[in-house]
Amino acid sequence: MTTCSAPGKVYLFGEHAVVYGEPAVPCAVERRARVSVEPRADGRVRVDAADLSLDGFTVTWGGGVDDRPDVDVPTPLLSAATEYIEAAVDQAREAAGAPETGFDITVESDIPLGAGLGSSAAVVVAGIDAATRALGTELDPEEVARRAYRAEYEVQDGQASRADTYCSAMGGAVRVEGDDTRTIDAPPLPFVVGYDGGAGDTGRLVAGVRTLREEHDFAADTVATIGDLTREGERLLAAADPETEPDDELLAELGQLMDFNHGLLEALGVSSRSLDAMVWAAREAGAHGSKLTGAGGGGCTVALDSSDETEHALGYTAECEQSFRAELATEGVRVEV
Ligand code: PMV
């Protein structure tokens, strides 16, 4: 049995704008997906994802990887999860030159599904690394990231940036601008996540921004402004000491940019009542700044707060189902022993 894990992420800055070539800065956080694989001689793929949703479920399918699961798929999220796993298996088979191999696969994750924390990317990244290793091939994290991007690109019909998969594979803070991906230094930022228990429809949200941007110069300017504030944020991170806790001045400056970023995302129509409520609860609790993370429409917000106040306040916010501190994950994909 080979097990690999990979972290989820929050966007410090730049989601949606990254789709149009602007830079984005996602940061990996210590919430992981773990994928265990065992090759099978009969070419079949069996997936057990009992711990993937809060309700719990198990799905099993047989046949080749080209076959659709021959089970009732209980939720759209599960359906999406199986597609990602399937695409990861394809990539691993290709990378290891073993197109016929089957696998028993177990997926566990403590990343809320489809909520802007990069759950699918983490599953794909961990899955590719585990499956290739099980076949005796070791890919470097950059190659895992490239293949994971291809897998996501396929499942999402070409609507994927490299941000989630690269961040999950590499860990830490990263910068993504088109095809240009790199890790950057960042101090240990005190992220607090709020989760409304829901999920947004990424495809619909991305399409909505695309239409707005095509139809209105002011929407195109809004997207460009997100790029500008992201570059400003990058300058702040580059000037900070990655080894020491960030001081209040840096947190205030980053927080101000996060607030601005949320306002622009709201203007582009990708926030929601619950996301706005969590953002305001964090601000009122004294967070340095707060914004939605990921595609929006529902799901998660991220705030910067070194104290317990934001986590506590979110706990009392009706729209928030769960709040938790999320440390920067300096390690990306890794083998679990
Ligand atoms: O919700 P997530 O974590 O899948 O992030 C989507 C981010 C977008 O910029 C909206 C789309 C993308 O592929 O970058």
Boltz pocket constraint, residues with backbone or C-beta under 6 A from the ligand:
constraints:
  - pocket:
      binder: B
      contacts: [[A, 14], [A, 15], [A, 16], [A, 17], [A, 18], [A, 19], [A, 114], [A, 115], [A, 116], [A, 117], [A, 118], [A, 119], [A, 159], [A, 160], [A, 161], [A, 162], [A, 163], [A, 164], [A, 202], [A, 206], [A, 293], [A, 294], [A, 295], [A, 296]]
      max_distance: 6.0
